[in-house]
């Protein structure tokens, strides 16, 4: 039964756009060759300075760095110099703007437009995969009502922002959250559908294994975005959002990793989490756990 189900899933996956599953001709090699590109947000690695953190990351084979967007314009030179000569690139930029895109108050919306575009410009200079954004957190009010007109408005505004990001050489990345934080957009498929309807190559979506507690399937969620829209992934332990592995058996990412491999996902899996003990020990253990599960996910 397990084998038959797996075969059916692979066959179905091979029909999805952008999917290089092992069921397709030559696909086996592609699935086996997809590397796990691990990225850290700035607070993850131990170290007093950025250089110390990057040294630690480099020793661990971490290849992506995800800084916060706040003040990014003033840090472009610092970050470029810190990464010079290293095998680490800027992955995504984590938010950092002010205001929000679905604000009722025009001043708050203007604040979003101004600060977001400044971060997008800096992200382009740094070669980032994109700037992560949430349309509206539950606590951001007054917010446009959750209805069809607002969805159309969101897509129109995202189109303009996406075209701006594309001109800067980067993207904006929609992040679905769990319902406690942002009821407006909770599923990877919904974020991807909004990105599609925004009709700009500069608008993408992402999945966060922590927030993906909303999903019925890690595999289905990530596969639903497809390679065309999936631009970033966040990861944390699945019980209390600490380092992967801190919550024992529930920290299983194999089904999600299978989807990433079958998609030929070539972006980053980035740590966004706290730490419940000795940082150097737990970060190292987490990286080793993810690498082991990435191998386990391979169907070849
Ligand atoms: Mg996240």
Boltz pocket constraint, residues with backbone or C-beta under 6 A from the ligand:
constraints:
  - pocket:
      binder: B
      contacts: [[A, 175], [A, 208], [A, 234], [A, 272]]
      max_distance: 6.0
